[in-house]
């Protein structure tokens, strides 16, 4: 039995995009012990995961570097056979370079990659992030892709069962970046036209106010605000059985993909060719039909539209969203 460590200490979406590495490694080496290192808070994504031995959580908010050194000592004591570093920042590179692991792999963009056993390019020319991540284990497993996958436990399905007594769709209106976020007034216009299904608004605690504003805008029309009330895995369990999940280019899109749930992804300032699109079998990308010289304006987006017009979002026809329901 070998011990493998996968490192991805970035955001929720990035961690979910790392799950195919777990799936593929376990497929070919089911007896190996796989550990995962994530940012504190994201460990909940792996509660009860059938293929992971340990999930290590790095507390970044307090005593960040002291905690980093504590994690390094743990990693060194484990003497891993292989470390797969999906992160491209110095902190994870530091852990990898000084890990005392037999073999280390990561992307060339990591400042410490010169010390890795093998380093790989992080290609951005339309290749999906899943394939970029899987490239780090090329030569160790057969070629081919693997699914993004989460494993909500029975208690998560039990908690959301009360919302499944009638057909429903979910709407995740928030994003960390404002220019990735379909405008709330557009969500209001869309929800007002939904007739046959209950609408469940989902998101974190920081999204409660935004979702409340949408509920007010539709005057309570067939909509319930669940933002801040569900865990990440509860959300995954809810999205699995939705008629449709409407999302921005953000973490809920990846949660839906990891459950192979139907998803409609709305792209405003970003574009799918960056490599972070949906992976569900039933998925659709919606974006403006206008040709805008300013789009895309960046990989992650901005706190406001640099051009002050936000036409990449405002020119999206909500009838495109409705067509997904009419074509069931």
DASULVEN-V872978 format. One record per backbone hydrogen bond with DSSP energy under -0.5 kcal/mol. NH is the residue of the N-H (numbers start at 1). CO is the residue of the C=O. If there is no record, write none. Layout:
nh = <NH:NH>
co = <CO:CO>
This chain:
nh = <4:4:5:6:7:8:8:15:16:17:18:18:19:21:22:23:24:25:26:27:28:29:32:33:34:34:35:35:36:37:38:38:40:42:44:45:46:47:49:52:53:54:56:58:58:59:60:67:68:69:70:71:72:73:74:75:76:77:78:79:80:81:82:83:84:85:85:86:86:93:94:95:96:97:98:99:102:103:105:106:107:108:110:113:115:116:117:118:120:123:126:126:129:132:133:134:135:136:137:138:139:140:141:150:151:156:157:158:159:160:161:161:163:164:169:170:171:172:173:179:180:181:182:186:187:188:189:190:191:192:193:193:194:195:198:199:200:200:201:201:202:207:208:211:212:213:214:215:216:217:218:219:220:221:222:223:224:226:226:228:229:230:235:236:237:238:239:240:241:241:242:243:244:245:246:246:247:247:248:249:249:250:253:254:254:255:256:257:258:259:259:260:261:263:264:265:265:266:266:267:267:268:269:274:275:283:284:286:292:293:295:296:297:308:313:314:315:316:320:321:322:323:324:324:325:325:326:327:328>
co = <2:33:82:35:84:6:37:11:12:13:14:15:16:18:18:19:20:21:22:23:24:25:29:2:32:51:4:33:54:6:36:56:58:39:41:42:43:44:46:49:34:34:36:38:56:57:58:63:64:65:66:67:68:69:70:71:72:73:74:75:75:3:3:103:5:83:105:7:84:89:90:91:92:93:94:96:80:81:83:118:85:120:107:110:112:113:104:104:106:121:124:273:275:128:129:130:131:133:134:135:141:137:137:258:45:153:153:154:155:156:157:158:160:161:198:244:200:246:171:302:177:178:180:183:183:184:185:186:187:188:189:190:191:193:167:222:169:198:199:224:171:204:205:207:208:209:210:211:212:213:214:216:215:218:220:220:199:201:224:203:226:226:231:232:233:234:235:236:237:238:239:168:168:262:170:244:245:264:172:180:266:248:250:250:251:251:252:253:254:255:256:257:256:282:245:263:284:247:264:265:286:266:179:271:272:281:263:265:290:291:292:269:269:305:310:310:311:313:317:318:318:319:320:321:321:322:322:323:325>
